[in-house]
Amino acid sequence: MTATADLAPIVADLELEVPDVPVVHGEGDGRSSVDAVLAQLAGGHMLLVLPGAPDDRALARLRDALWPAAHVTAVYRLDGRGAAVRHTLGNARPLDAALEGPPRTVLYVRDRDGALGRATTRAKFDANAGGWNGVPGTPTYGHYRWMRKLLSDVAGDKRGLRTLDAGCGAGWVGIEAALAGARASAFDPSPAMVEIAKQNAHSSGVALDARVGFVEDVPFADPFQLVLNSGVISFAPDADEYLAALDRLVEPGGLLVIGDLNPASSGFRRRRKRPLLPARELNGLRRSTVEGRLLERGYRIEGRWYYQITFPVPELMIVSEARFSGLGCGLALLANRAATALDHATGSFVERAFDSWILRARKRS
């Protein structure tokens, strides 16, 4: 079944290139709704219509049951009196058009490739490139730069090393390595992000050979002595394929420093009660999982870190910046620095306390 006239305002609101979107009618957050979606996902996306107004916890259970085959990206709540509200990540707004019919909840669902595929990833970062770059002078800029410098510092002495920032974003991890004496290169799927990385390198007075590409399709022919990889693996549709490609970038005896979000933190566990989450949060891997897969590939783990204190520190930083001119952001940064150092010194085992992790791994010669 495809969208009928009563759902036309939702299809228009989604601004789909192909408006003939399939529609499945479910019965709630149970297995029947999941099976109905999975049976009809061949087209890559669909609308799932549920009766009434399931609460956020019910929708979160349904979202988890659909993942990893499918990702819920928007929720429309129809009150049965013509009004509808669109909910997306961090945003809710009413639709201008009236929607006839009984109270319903309509989910826009995309398949895994639509949520994490190359075209989606590139378009996402191109569209929001500026937002991924820190803003000097803002209260949280010190924290933004500290996180990137931390991952570079974990590598130790980098002087003269052929170094790659794989999935560089705004380029700051690779730039920090270059500032410490590395011969740095970088790549990112987003041409817009690569341009920002080049600009940041120029303004920092360092050389950075930045190109466009994916970890699975790199724009460099030879492996590197040091590979830095920050916050990228959670965007990969297939983690094993991704790690195999990343491994090819590290020369024998070389060093890999990899970090990402920690889905086991208490803060991320709290977020999972919400019906909508970014695909990368659902796709994130625990540090122990990535460590195990690196060990299987013959790597030796030389260091483990957790960093970024979880709830409520990030939320307090946002509130501090928005309402108190960033008064508490400096204290939060000091707390994060101290907690990260303590974590590493004591064996890095308090997984739930931190939102991010890092591994330092040496490839066998």
N, C-alpha and C positions, 0 to 999 in steps of 0.2 A: 504494500500500500504506500502511496506517496502522499505528500502534504495536501490536505483539503483546504477549502477556502477559509475555514475558521482558524486555521493555523498560518494563513498567508502573512499576517503581520510579523510573526516570529521569523519566518523564512526571510522576509524583507529586512528585518532587523539584523539578521546574521550576515547579510551582504554576501551571500554565497555565489560563487561563480556559476555553479550549476544548481539552480533553484529547485529542481525536481528531486527533493530530498526524501528518502524513504521514511516512513513512519511506522513505529511498532507500538501497540497498546499493551502495557504491562499491568500487573496486578499488585504492585507494591515493590518492596525491596527483596522479595524472595527469589528463589531459584528460577521460577517461571519467567520473570522479567529478564534475568541474566541470559537464560537460554534463548529467549526471543531476540534479544539484541545480537548475540553472537551468531545466530543463524542468519541475520540480515545485514551483517557488516561488510559484505563483499564490495559494496560501493564506496567504502571508506568513511562514511559518516551517516548519521541518521538522527531522527527525533524519537525519543522514548516518552510516551504519554502515560502518566500515572494518575489514577483517580484521586481526588481530594488533595490534601495538603500534608504529605509525609513530613515529619520533623527532620531537623538537620542530622540527627543521629541515624535515622533510617536511610537518608540519602547517602550519608558517609559509608554505611554498611554496603549499600548498593554499589557505590563507587569502588570500594575495595574489592567487591566480588567481580566487577567487570575488569579490573586491572589484573594482568598486564595486557590483555587483548584489546581493551578499549579504555578511553579516557573521557570523563565528563568535563566539558569545558564551560558550560553555561547552564543555568537553571532559570526557568520562567515559571512564576507562580501566578495562576489565573484564579481570580476570586469568584467567578461565576456571575458577576454583575457587570462584566465588560472590562474591568481593569486588569492589568497584568504588570508585573515587575520583573525586570531582568536582573539576575544576579551573576556577576562574573567575579574573578579574583579581586577582592578589595573594593568592589563597586556594586551598587544597586541603584537602578533607575527605572522609573515607570515608562511603559511604552505609550506612545501618543495615540495609537490606533486602538479601537475597542475590539475585544475578542469575545465572541458569543460562545455560549455553551456552559456546561456545568463547571464547578471548581475542579481544576486540574493542575498538575505539575508537569512541565515539559522539560526534558533534559536534552541538550545537544551533545551528542556522543561522536567522537572520532576514533578511528582505529589507531593502533600503535604507531604505524608509519605516519599518520597524520599528526600525531602528538609529538613524535620524536624523530621523524624522518629528516633527511638532509635539507630538503626544500623548506620545511617548517623551521628548522633551526636557523638556517641562513636568513630567512625572511624575518624571524623574530629579532635577531640581533641587528640586522640592518635597520629595522624600524625603530629600535630602542637603543641604538648605539650610544648616544650621548648620556643616557641614563645609567650605563654601565661604567662610565668614567667618573672618577672622583672629582669633586669641585673644590679646588684649593680655597682655603679661608673659611669653609663651613665647619661647624663644630665637630662633625663626624669624619672629617677628612683625615685626621691623624689615625683614626682606627682603620679607615679604608687602606691607607698606605702601610700601616703596621702589618695587617694580615698578609699583604703581598710580599713585604720584606721578610716576614717570618718564613714563608715557604722557600724563598731564595736563601736565607741564612741557614736553613736546615742542611743545605748541601755542603756547608763548610767552605774551605778555601777553593775559590773558583778561578783564580788568576790564570789566564791563558787557556782555560778549558773551552773547547768547542761546545757551546751550550745552546739548547733549544727550549724555547717556551712554547710548548705544544698546546694549542687552543688558547692563544694569548689574550683574547679580549682587548682591553685597553693597553696591554703591553707591559704593565708595571712589574710583573714578576721577572720578565726578561730584562727589563731596564734596571731593576735592582741588581741582577746578576752582572750586567754590564758595568754598572757603577762600582762593583767589587772586583772588576778586572777580567770578567769572562768575555770571550768572543761570542757574542749573542746573536742568535737567529730566532725567528718566531713565525708562527702562522695561525690563522683563524679562519673559520668558514665564512665569516662576514666581511665583505670588502669594506664596508663602512667602519668596522672595528679595526681592520688593518690600517686604514688611513689614520684613525685616532692614535693607534700604537706608534705609527711613524712620527706623527706630530709630537707625541709625548716624549719619544726618544730624542727628537731634535731639540725640544725645549730643555731636556735634561743634559744635553751635551754629550750623548753617547751614540755609538753606531748600533743599529738594530736592523738586520736584514729580515724584514717582515713581508710575508707573502700570504696569498689566499689558498686555503686548502683544509681538508679534514684529516684527522689522525689516520683514518682508514684509507686515505688517498693523499699522501703527503707531497708537498711541492719541493722536497729535497731528496737528492739521490743517495747521500751517504749518511750512515748513523753518526751519533754524537757521543762525546764523552760524558755529557751531563744532560739529562732531559728533565725539565720541570713541567709539571702538569697539575694545574690548580682548578678545581671546580668544573671538570669537564666530563668525567666518566658517568655522572648521573644523567647526562644528555644522550648517552650512547644507547641505541636500541638494543644492542647485543653486547654485554659486558665482556664476554670471552673473546669475541671478534675484536673488540676495541683493545683489550689488553695484548692480544697477539700482535696487532698493528703497532701499539705503543712499544712493545718489546723490540720490534724491528728497528725502531729509531734509536735504541741504546746499543752502543758498540760493546763487544765482549769486554768484561771488566769495568764497564761504565756504570754510572750512577743514575738511578731514577728516583726523583722526589715527586710523590703523588699525593694530592690532598683532595678532599671533597666534603660535602655535608654529611652529617651523622644522623641517619634516620632513627637511631635508638635513643637520642637525647630526650630528656623530659619535655623540652620545649616543642620539639617536632611531634612528640606523642600527643601533646595537647592540641596541636594544630590538626591532627588527623580526625578530630571530632567535627571539624567543619566539612560541609559537603563538597567544597571545591578546593583543590590543591593543585599547584603546578605539577606537571608530569614528572619533572626531575625529582621532586620530593617523594613521589611514589616510587620512582625508579632508583633512588639512592641506595647505596650498598654500605653495610657496616664495615668498619676498618678491618675487623677480623676476617671478613669474607674476602676482601681484596688481598689481604696479607696471605691468606691460604692459597689463593690463585697465583700469586707471585712466587710463593714457595714451590708450587707445582712446576713452575717454569724455571726453577733453579736459582732464583734470586736468594740472597742472604739479607735478612732484615737488620739494618744497622741502627735504626732509631724509630721510635714511635712517639707521636704527640697527639694530644687533643688540644683544641683551642676554641676561643669564643665561648665564654660562660653562657649557658642557656637561660631560659626563662627565669627571672624577668629582665635580665640585663639588656638584651636588644630592644625590648619594648620601652624600658626606661630611657635609653639613649634617644629613641624617636620622640618620646614625650619631652625630654629635656631640650632637644633641638627645636621642636615646634612651639613650646610654651615658655621655656625659661632661657632662651638665647644660648642653649648648649651648655648651661652651667655645670651639669653633671657628666658631660661627655668625657672630659679629661679624667675624672675619677674612674669612670667605667673602663677607659683604656688602661689605666694603671692596674685596675683589678684584673683585667684580662691578661695583661703581661705577667703579673705575679702568679695568677692561677695556672697559666700555661707552663711557666718555669717550674712551679711546684709539681704539676702533673708529670712532667718529663722526669724530674729528679726522683719521684717516688714510684716510677714504674708504669705510669700512664695506664691506669686501670679503671678510673672513675668515668665510665662511658656515658652515663646518663647526664653528667654535669656539663657537657660541652656540645656545641652545635656542629663542630667541624673536626676533622682529623687529618693527620699527615703521616706518611710512611717514607722513610729513607731506605732504599733497597739497592743492593749491589748485584749487578749481573755477573754470572760466572764467566770466567775467561775462556 
